Amino acid sequence: MSPRLAAADADASLIDGPYAFLRLALSILIGTVGSVGMWAVVVVLPAVQAEFGVDRADASLPYTLTMAGFAVGNLMIGRFVDRLGIFRPMVCAAIALAAGFVLAGLSQNLLQFALAQGVLIGIGTAATFGPLIADVSHWFRRHRGIAVAGAATGNYAAGVIWPILIKYGLENGGWRGSYIGIGIAVLVLMVPLALLLRRRLPEGESVLVTAGKGARYEVRPINLSPRALQVLLAIAGVGCCVAMSMPQVHIVAYCADLGYGVARGAEMLSLMLAGGIVSRLASGALADRIGGVKTLLIGSVLQGLALVFYIPFDGLTSLYLVSLLFGLAQGGIVPSYAIIVREYLPAREAGERVGIVIMATIVGMALGGWLSGLVYDLTGSYRAAFVNGIAWNVLNVAIMLFILSRGRREAVPA
């Protein structure tokens, strides 16, 4: 056997092997640490508002810019990951996050705080989601679904862990001390973890085409051009996340309107996130058996049903149960887009294409949060806002059914 084929066989043996699962574990840890950028600003918002003396709308600007930076970062960093691998972009993201938290902690006005959030923290956080998921997908074939879903759970795990730590920091050192401490912790934790991800498969998965006894990995055939499929996935991402944002963004306010209080709404949100972690892992395992499109379709249908249940069931116990059901339904939807990209589109473009779809889902969350508020202002009730979310969810289901109908049975080489 030639040295080149021997190297190819060695690299092929890494796929779905112990090293691949080690990378998955490291990616979950990195996601849990780096995703603090999405949750910290939410926790410190009241303290920041009080210190800078602004109203609630102005105090929400840092969160808006953070999500904008997160959306752009998923696309921008995804392109770099396609060319450079995950290691160098992740180190740069860790530095950006650390600098962003320290500068935000030292900010003298709301604008400085918001810019640190949007430019440094938002973009830095993005590296720990879409680009990290795309990188993990290269190391799995049989277990790609569970791997992608597992990597995505770091984002939700951060939403469970970091708010507790930040709340403790607020009580003992204030929001500025908490932010500076987070910046130091992110740098200390993320850089060593990123160093363990330096190894790369030569040219992504291209080495696997000739590896083994003549075996060839294949992409799934579909009667759609790559561009058309990408556009459809982006539109579907907006649709599902407009629907998803209704409970996630407004459940606390909804509970307050019903007279149950803000604390009850916060508990329901935590319950959604916990259910989302379970959902992501279960959906990943399911995708390994039936594929990403069918898995996303099931999740989207269940999400729509959960939204329907919110309308008649508004008792306290019922809302807890429906919120858990909603979390169990929606958690696996966003990672399924990454699985679909890897099933139908070129591996060498995974970072950029996953980034585009993730960016579309973030746009959907932002749009949906605003639309739900607008519908509430116009109608004076969240009932119409739930109906609006259901309508956008139907759009997502329709697109998934169309993509499923365009599949072909014949094999297409990678």
N, C-alpha and C positions, 0 to 999 in steps of 0.2 A: 504494500500500500504506500502511495506517495505521501510525503510529509504533509502536503496540503489536505489530502483526504483524511489523514489521521487527525489533523487539527480540527477538521470539520466534524468528524465523529465525536471528538472530545467535547467540542462546543455543543453538539446536538444532545449529548448526554446530560447537559445542564438543564435542558428544558424539562419542567415538571419535576426536577430533582431536588435534593436537599438544599443545594445552594439557592435555587429559585425560591423555595419557601423561606429561607433565611432573608433573602431580599424583600420578600413580602412582609415579614415581621418588622424589618427595619423601616420599610415604607410606612407601615401603620404607625410606628413610633414617631417618625418624622411628621406624618400628617397630624398626629395628636398634638405635637409640640407647635408646629408651624401654623396650624389653623386657629391659634389663639387670636390672630389678627381679625378674624370674623366676629369674635364674641366679646373681646375686651371692651370695645367701644360701646357696646350695648349696656354692659354692666356699669361703666363709669359715666354714662350719659347724664344722669341727674346731678352728679357731683361737678362735672364739667360745666353744665348749664348754670348751676348756682355760683360757681367761682367766677365765670366770665360775665354773668348777669345778662343772659340772652333768653329769648323765649324758646319754647319747645321746637318750633319749626326750624329756627336757626341752629339749635343744638343738634338737630337731626342731620345737618349738612355733613359732618364727618362720616357718619354711617353711609350716606349716599355716595360720597366720594370713595369710601373704602370699597363698596361694591362695584363702582365703576372701575377702579384700579384692579380689582379682582377679575372682572370680566376681561379687560384688555390684557392683563397678565397671563391668563390662561392661553390666549392665542399667541402672544408674543414669546413667552417662555417656551411654549410648545414647539415653536419653530426652531428655537435654539437646541432643544432636546433632540429633535430629529437629526441635527447636524453634529452635536457635540456630546450626546449622551446626557445623563441626568446629573452627574457629579458636579461639574463646574457651574451650571445654572443653579443648583441647589445651594452651593456655597455662597454664590452671589445673593441668592434670595435670603439666606440666613443673615448676611451682613446688612442687607436692606431692611430686614425686619428689626434687627437690633438697633440700627441707626434710627429707624422710624419711631420705635418706642421710646428711645432715649430723648430724641428731639421733641416728640409729642409731650413727654413728661416735663420738658424744660420750656415749652411754649408759653408765650406771654399773652396771646390772644387766641380767639377761636379760629381765625383764619390760619394761623401757623399750625394749630392742632389739626385742623381739617386737611391741610396740605400734607402733613406728615402721615396722616391716616391714608389718604388717597394714593399718593405717589409711592411712598416707601412701604407702608404696611400692606396696603391693598395688593400691590403688584407682588411683593414678597410672599404674601400668603398664597397667591395663585399657584406658585410653584409646587405647593404641597397638595394640590388637588389634581387638576387635569393632567399636567405634565408628569406627575408622579404615577398616576394611573396608567398613562400611555407607556411609560417605561416598564412598569410591572408586567404589562400585557405581552411584552416581547419574550418573557421568560417562561410562559406557560402556553400549553396547547390544550391538553385534556382538561386541565383545571383552570382555564383562563377566566371563566365566569366568576368562580369563587375568589380567584386572586384579585380581579378588578374590583369586585364588590368589597373584598377585605381591605384593599388599599383605600377605598372611599370611606370606610368606617372611621378612619382617623379624624375626619372632619366633624362627625357627630360626637365621637368620644371627647374631642376638645370642647364641644358645647356642654358636655356633662361635667368635665373635670375643671376646666379653667374658671368658669364663673364662681365656683366654690372657693378656689384659691384667691381670686381677685377680691371677692367679698371679704375674705379674711384680711387681705392687704389694705382694703379701704378702711377697715375698722382699726388697723394698727399703724398704718403709715400714710394714709391718704392716697388719692388716685395718682399723684405725681410719683411718689415713691414706688407704687405698684407698677407703673409703666416702666420706670427705669429698671426695676428688678426684673420685669419680664424681658426687657431688651437684653440684659446680661444673660439670663437663663436660656433664651433662645439661641444666642451665639454659642454658649458653652455646650449645649445639648445637640444642636443641629449639625454643626460642622464635623464633629467626630462621627456621627451617624452617616453623614454624607460621604465621608472618606471610605466607609465600608461599601459604598456603591460604585466605586471607581471602575470595576470590571465591566466590560462591554462585550456583547456578542458582535463579531465582525460584521459590519454592514447590516445591523439589525438582525433579521431572520434569514437573510439571503444565503447564509452558510447552510441553512437547513434544507435548501432545495435539493442539494446533491448528497446530503448526508445519509448514512445508512445504506441499506440494500436497495438502492434505486428509488427509495420512497420520496415523494414530493408532497410538501404541504400545499394545500389548495385554499383558495378563497371561495366563498360561496357565490354561485352564479346568480345573477339578477338582471332582468330586462330594464335596467336603468343605467344611465351614464353616471360615473362618479360624481360629476357636478350636480346632476339632478338629485341623486340620493343625498348628497350633502345639504342641498337646499331644503329638501323635504324634512331631513332630520332637524335642521335648524328651526324650521317653522313648528315642527312637532314639539321641540324643546321649549319654545315660547309658550305654546298652548298648554302643555302639561304644567308648566311652572306658574303661569297666571292662575291656574286652578289651585295649584299647591300652595300658593302664597296666601290665599284667603284665610285658612285657619292659622297658618304659621305666623303671619304678620298681625292678624287681628283677633286672635283668640283671647288675649288678655283684655282688650277693649270690649270684646263681646261679653265676656264674663262680668266686667264692670257694669255694662249696660243692663245685664240681667239681674244685677244686685248681688252677685256672688263674690265680688271683690277681685282686686288685682292679684292677690296671692294665689287664689284658686286658678286663675288663668295661667299664671306662671308655672304652677304645678302641672297643668294640662300640657303646656308646651314642653316641659321636661319629659313628660310621658310620651309625647310624640317622638322626641329625639331618641329615647330609649327603644321605642318600637321601631324606629327607623334603622337602628343598628341591626336588630334582629332581621328586619326586612331585607336589608342589603345583603347580608350573608345568605339568607334563604334564597333570595332571587339569584345570587351568583351561582349557587349550587344548581338551581333550576335551569339557568341559562346554559350550563355545561351539558344538560340533557336535551333541551328543546330549542336552544338558540336565543339570541338576544331579542329579536323582534317579537317572538311569541311571549317571552318573559315580560318585555316592556308592555305589551298589549294587555296581559293579565293584570299587571300592576296598575295600569291606567284605568282599566274597567273597575277594579276594586277601589281606586281613589275616587272615581266618580260616584260609586255607590256610597262611600263614606261621606262625601259631600251632601248627597241626598239625605242621609240620615241626620245630618246636622239641622235640617229644616224642621222636622216635626219633633225631634227629641231635644228639648232644651232644659230638661231638669239637670240638677247638679251631677247626680250619679250617671245619668245618660251621657252627659257631655264628657265625663271621664272615660267612659267606655268607647264612645265614638272617636274621641281623640286618640285613644290607643289603637283602635281599628284603623284610623287614618294613618298613623305612623307606620303600622305594619303593612299598609297598602303602598304608601308612596316612597318608602325608603330605598327601594331597589330600582326606581325608575331612572334616575339620572345616571347611575353607573351602567345601566343597560345600554345607553347611547354609546358609551365607550366600547362595549362589547360588540355592538352592531358595526361600528367603524372598523374594528379589527377583523370582523368576519367578512365584510364586503369590500373594504378599501385597502389600498397598498400599505404594507407594514411600514415602509420607509417614510410615509407621510402621517403616521399615527399621531405624533405629538401635535402637529398643526391642526389636523382634522378633528381630533378630540377637543382641542382648544376652542375651535369654532363652535362646536355643539355646546360645550360647557358655557361659553360666552352667551349663546342664545338662551340657555336656561336661566342664566343670571338676569338677562334682560327681561325674561318672562317674570321672574320673581319681583323685580323692581316695578315693572309695568302692572303686575297683578296687585301688588300692595297699594299702588296709587289708585288703580281702577276700583278696587273694593272700597277704598275711602271715598272716592267720588260718588259711587253708587249709593253708599250709605248717606252721604250729604244730600243727595237728590231725593232719596226715598225715606230717610229717617229710620231705616231698618236694615239689619244685616241679611234679612231673608233674600232680598233681591241680589245682594252681593254673592250669596251662595249660588243662586241661580246663574249669575254671570260666570262664576267659576266652573259650574257644570257645563255650560255651553262651550267654554274654551277646552274643557277636558274632552268633549265630544269631537272637537277638531283633531286633537291628538290621536284618539282612537281611530278616526277615519283615516288618517295618514298611515298609521301602523297597519291597518287592514289593507290599504293600497300597496304598501311596500311588500307585505306578505304575499299579495296576489301576483306580484311581479317576479317572484322567485322562479328559478328554473331547476330542473333536476340534473342536467348534465354537468360534469365537473369542469372547472376552470382552473388551470395551473396558476400557482402564485406568481 
